[in-house]
């Protein structure tokens, strides 16, 4: 699990703002909510970090939607690459980690 460095804002452009909505019905603002809610679990995405360091987060939106978000950090700014509902394995990890707190 990773610690999120100080982040000052999110970066949204037309490409990444709409992509998760079209693919997985996840709104851009739900992605931001996940980073503001506790608990938030962050892991390095080693498999997809060949060009730049990527991470994935397991978290919860304000509406209690469990989401997996793939993102990168550029100059203290989060750029969401994709977001979707957690799959069964991810929900299990999230609930196991949450039960430890």
C-alpha positions, -999 to +999 in steps of 0.1 A: +000+000+000+012+035-009+010+069+008-004+096-014+019+126-016+006+161-013-018+167-042-029+201-052-055+194-078-069+170-104-062+173-141-091+167-165-091+170-202-118+160-227-101+126-232-099+115-196-130+133-183-154+113-205-136+080-209-147+064-177-182+076-181-185+061-215-168+028-206-179+022-170-206+048-162-183+065-137-185+103-135-153+124-131-166+139-098-170+104-084-133+098-090-124+129-071-147+119-042-128+086-038-096+105-031-113+126-005-130+097+014-115+073+040-104+046+037-084+049+005-060+022-005-032+029-030-010+004-048+017+008-075+006-005-109+039-020-118+025-039-148+015-006-165+043+017-153+066+013-183+063+049-196+053+067-163+046+056-128+010+045-124-011+036-094-044+022-086-067+031-058-095+013-041-120+036-025-156+047-020-176+076-035-199+098-015-227+075-027-209+044-013-199+032-047-168+010-045-144+021-073-111+011-087-092+041-101-060+039-122-041+072-121-008+089-124+007+119-106+022+147-126+036+177-107+014+172-076-017+167-098-037+135-101-046+125-137-072+097-137-066+072-165-096+050-159-122+043-133-147+014-128-166-005-102-144-028-081-145-064-092-151-093-067-114-098-059-109-060-054-139-057-031-126-086-010-092-069-006-109-036+002-131-051+029-102-071+044-081-040+047-110-019+061-117-045+088-082-040+101-088-004+110 
